[in-house]
Amino acid sequence: MNTKLNSKLAFFIAIVMAITTACKKDPYDGVVSNEKSIEAFTLGTGFIQIGPAVVDRIARTVNVKVLMEQNTDLSKVSPLVQASYKAKTSPASGEPVNFTASDNTLKYTVTSESGESKEWTVTVEPFEETITGTYNITAQVVYGGTGPEWGGGGVVNMTDKPWLWPSDGSGPQAEMDNTLVFELTGATDNGDTFGKFVNNAGPDGKYANFLYTAAPQTDVNSLYRTLPKGEGVWTRSYANGTVTFKFADGSTKVATFRTGAYTYTDDYSATGNKKDIYRKTVAAGLNSLEFTLNGNDDWGVIYSDLDKFVKKPRRYWIDIKKQ
């Protein structure tokens, strides 16, 4: 008896739900849209777009950055255009267009469901990744020291003090004949570029062993091994001005990519006891990979090389020059 009752109840509920659903109305039924905007724009298959298109609804403009490769042809583009609800575009989404015919700019007409039209300007901006190429290392420089306001800081080229490193030349000097290669392989949806990184060991076949050999002997590879040995992956964030290096074990190091002429300044002239100003300059025509290091103050060894290189390093630059 309970089974029959449950069956009848289930049937009744199903009927009520069907009636209720049938009575629901489309909230947009009978509403004619006047919207005539471009909401999103992509260049379609075969193009590497750098980030999403920038859409300005007030100015009715769309700006798209595209990576220019050897085979990039802006005369044969089939863009995918997302317009407002029930609006249509001319040219239509997916229709082949030629951006080169009018200085990489095209006019799109967007017509709303109500029949009103507005003209939009779409501009394709060619983008070239500047980091690609082969580089020589020209310097490895450290800014460090406890109490820079008391004169405890210093900006030092690592190879200027060879007695602090292994006597067989396997310290920072071993890295100076290396070449660094950046190859581009793609870009992310948010506009970051990425690719293959190769740190070639150079004629001596060696990579630096960052072993501080003065007393007390200390392995500082965790501080200064900022570039992968051999192959790795680089990712460049234009928004943050950084390059991230990914090692074979999945770990990463992040550098700020500096373009010369550039000067880093830590100024204590107004507040410090010694009135010191610490500077690191990157000359015009050079680049530098600037790494932020986080050592610990040690007032017991202030003014020493141990303090600057081991205890409280603050910045580390690898200066590079493109071949």
C-alpha positions in Angstrom: 0.0 0.0 0.0 2.9 2.4 0.8 4.4 1.6 -2.6 1.2 2.6 -4.4 1.0 5.8 -2.3 4.6 6.8 -3.0 4.1 6.2 -6.8 1.0 8.4 -6.8 2.9 11.1 -4.9 5.8 11.0 -7.2 3.5 11.3 -10.2 1.7 14.3 -8.7 5.0 16.1 -8.0 6.2 15.5 -11.5 3.0 17.0 -13.0 3.3 20.1 -10.7 6.9 20.6 -11.7 6.1 20.3 -15.4 3.3 22.9 -15.1 5.6 25.2 -13.1 8.4 25.0 -15.7 6.0 25.6 -18.6 4.8 28.8 -16.9 8.3 30.3 -16.6 9.0 33.1 -19.1 12.3 34.1 -20.7 13.2 37.3 -18.9 14.4 38.7 -22.2 11.3 37.7 -24.2 10.0 40.7 -26.0 13.0 42.9 -25.1 14.8 44.3 -28.1 18.5 44.9 -27.4 20.2 48.2 -28.4 23.6 47.0 -27.4 26.2 47.4 -30.2 29.6 46.7 -28.7 32.5 44.4 -29.3 33.0 42.4 -26.1 36.1 40.4 -27.1 38.3 39.9 -30.1 40.9 37.3 -30.9 43.0 36.8 -34.1 42.2 33.1 -34.5 44.2 30.1 -35.4 47.8 30.6 -36.4 48.5 33.7 -34.4 50.1 34.1 -30.9 48.2 36.9 -29.3 49.8 38.7 -26.4 47.1 38.9 -23.7 43.5 39.7 -24.3 42.4 42.5 -26.6 42.0 45.8 -24.9 38.4 47.0 -25.5 37.5 50.7 -25.0 33.7 50.9 -25.1 33.7 54.7 -24.9 36.1 55.3 -27.7 34.8 52.2 -29.5 38.3 50.9 -30.1 39.9 47.5 -29.9 43.7 47.0 -29.6 45.3 43.6 -30.1 48.9 42.7 -29.7 50.3 39.9 -31.9 53.6 38.2 -31.7 55.5 38.8 -35.0 57.1 35.6 -36.1 58.8 34.7 -39.4 55.6 33.3 -40.9 53.1 35.8 -39.4 50.9 37.2 -42.2 48.5 39.9 -41.1 46.9 40.0 -44.6 45.2 36.7 -43.9 43.4 36.9 -40.6 40.1 35.3 -39.6 39.3 37.0 -36.3 36.8 35.7 -33.8 34.6 38.6 -32.7 32.3 38.4 -29.7 29.6 41.2 -30.0 26.8 42.3 -27.7 23.7 40.1 -27.1 22.0 39.5 -30.5 24.2 42.0 -32.2 25.9 41.3 -35.5 29.3 42.5 -36.9 30.5 43.4 -40.4 32.9 41.9 -41.3 31.4 38.8 -39.6 33.1 36.8 -36.9 35.5 34.4 -38.7 35.4 36.2 -42.0 38.9 36.6 -43.5 40.2 40.2 -43.4 43.4 42.0 -44.4 45.0 44.2 -41.7 48.0 45.2 -43.8 45.8 47.1 -46.4 45.2 49.9 -44.0 48.2 50.2 -41.6 47.1 47.3 -39.4 43.7 49.0 -38.7 40.2 47.9 -39.8 36.7 49.3 -39.3 34.0 47.0 -37.9 30.4 47.9 -37.9 28.3 46.5 -35.0 24.6 46.4 -35.5 22.3 45.8 -32.5 19.1 43.7 -32.6 17.1 47.0 -32.9 19.0 47.9 -36.1 21.2 50.7 -34.7 24.8 50.6 -35.8 28.1 51.9 -34.5 31.6 51.8 -36.1 34.5 50.3 -34.2 38.2 50.6 -34.9 40.3 47.5 -34.5 44.1 47.9 -34.5 46.6 45.1 -34.5 49.8 46.1 -32.8 52.8 44.0 -33.9 54.8 42.7 -30.9 58.4 41.6 -30.9 60.0 39.8 -27.9 63.3 41.7 -27.2 64.8 39.2 -24.8 65.4 36.5 -27.5 69.0 35.9 -28.6 72.4 34.9 -27.3 74.2 36.8 -24.5 77.6 37.0 -23.0 78.1 37.5 -19.3 80.0 40.6 -18.6 79.9 40.9 -14.8 78.5 39.4 -11.6 77.9 42.1 -9.0 76.7 42.0 -5.4 75.4 44.7 -3.2 75.3 43.7 0.4 76.2 44.4 4.0 74.7 45.0 7.4 73.9 48.6 8.4 74.4 50.4 5.1 73.3 53.6 6.9 76.5 53.1 9.0 78.7 52.5 6.1 78.4 48.8 6.2 77.2 48.4 2.6 79.2 47.8 -0.5 78.8 47.1 -4.2 81.4 44.5 -5.3 82.2 42.7 -8.5 82.5 39.0 -7.4 85.5 38.4 -9.7 87.4 41.3 -8.3 88.1 39.2 -5.2 89.3 35.9 -6.4 90.8 35.0 -3.0 87.3 34.6 -1.6 86.5 31.7 -4.0 88.0 28.3 -4.9 91.6 28.7 -6.0 91.1 26.4 -9.0 89.0 29.1 -10.7 85.7 27.2 -10.2 84.1 30.1 -8.4 82.2 33.0 -10.1 85.0 33.2 -12.7 83.9 29.9 -14.2 80.7 31.5 -15.3 82.2 34.4 -17.2 82.8 32.5 -20.4 79.3 31.1 -20.5 76.7 32.1 -23.1 73.0 32.5 -22.3 70.4 31.7 -25.0 66.8 32.8 -24.9 64.4 31.1 -27.4 60.8 32.1 -27.7 58.2 29.3 -27.8 54.9 31.0 -26.9 52.8 33.3 -24.8 50.2 32.9 -22.1 46.6 34.3 -22.1 47.6 37.1 -19.8 50.4 38.3 -22.1 53.5 36.7 -20.5 56.0 35.3 -23.0 58.0 32.1 -22.4 60.5 29.9 -24.0 63.6 27.7 -23.7 66.6 28.9 -21.8 70.1 27.5 -22.3 73.1 28.3 -20.1 76.1 27.0 -22.1 79.2 26.2 -20.0 81.6 27.9 -22.4 85.1 26.8 -23.5 86.1 25.8 -20.0 83.1 23.4 -19.7 82.4 24.6 -16.2 79.6 26.2 -14.2 80.4 28.3 -11.2 80.5 26.6 -7.8 79.6 29.5 -5.4 81.8 28.3 -2.5 83.0 31.1 -0.2 86.4 29.8 0.9 87.4 32.4 3.4 86.7 31.7 7.0 84.2 30.3 7.7 83.9 28.4 4.4 80.3 28.6 3.3 78.4 27.2 0.4 76.4 30.1 -1.1 75.0 28.4 -4.2 71.5 28.8 -2.7 72.1 32.5 -3.1 73.9 32.9 -6.4 72.9 29.9 -8.5 70.1 31.9 -10.0 70.4 30.6 -13.6 69.8 26.9 -14.5 72.8 24.9 -15.5 72.2 23.7 -19.1 68.6 23.9 -20.1 65.7 25.6 -18.3 62.5 27.6 -19.0 62.1 31.4 -18.9 58.9 33.3 -18.5 58.8 37.1 -19.0 56.1 39.2 -17.3 55.9 42.6 -18.9 53.4 43.7 -16.3 55.9 43.1 -13.5 59.1 43.7 -15.4 60.5 40.3 -14.4 61.9 37.1 -15.9 61.3 33.8 -14.0 63.8 31.0 -14.6 62.5 27.4 -14.0 65.1 24.8 -13.1 65.0 21.0 -14.0 63.7 20.2 -10.5 60.8 22.6 -10.8 62.3 25.4 -8.6 62.3 29.0 -9.8 64.3 32.2 -9.5 62.9 35.6 -10.3 64.9 38.5 -11.8 64.0 42.0 -12.7 65.2 42.6 -16.3 67.1 45.8 -16.5 68.0 47.6 -19.7 70.8 50.1 -19.8 71.4 52.9 -19.2 70.1 52.2 -15.7 71.3 52.9 -12.2 70.2 51.2 -9.0 70.5 53.6 -6.0 70.3 53.0 -2.2 70.6 56.5 -0.8 71.6 57.2 2.8 73.0 60.7 2.2 70.1 62.3 4.2 69.7 59.9 7.0 72.8 57.7 7.4 75.6 58.2 9.8 78.2 57.9 7.0 76.0 59.7 4.4 76.7 56.9 1.9 75.0 56.4 -1.5 75.3 52.9 -3.0 74.9 52.6 -6.7 75.0 49.9 -9.4 75.0 51.1 -13.0 74.1 49.2 -16.1 75.7 50.8 -19.1 73.8 51.7 -22.3 73.7 48.7 -24.7 73.8 46.2 -21.8 71.1 44.4 -19.9 71.2 43.0 -16.4 69.3 40.3 -14.5 68.7 41.8 -11.0 67.9 39.3 -8.2 66.7 40.4 -4.8 68.5 38.5 -2.0 67.4 38.2 1.6 70.3 37.7 4.0 70.3 38.4 7.7 72.0 41.3 9.5 75.0 40.4 11.5 76.5 43.4 13.3 79.3 41.2 14.6 80.9 41.0 11.1 79.9 44.4 9.7 82.2 45.9 7.1 83.6 42.5 6.1 83.4 40.5 2.9 81.8 37.7 4.9 78.9 40.1 5.7 78.5 41.4 2.1 78.6 38.0 0.3 77.4 35.5 2.9 75.5 37.1 5.8 73.6 40.1 4.3 73.6 40.1 0.5 70.9 42.4 -0.8 71.1 42.5 -4.6 72.8 40.3 -7.2 73.2 41.4 -10.8 74.3 39.3 -13.8 75.2 41.8 -16.4 74.8 40.5 -20.0 75.4 41.7 -23.5 73.6 40.5 -26.6 75.8 39.1 -29.3 
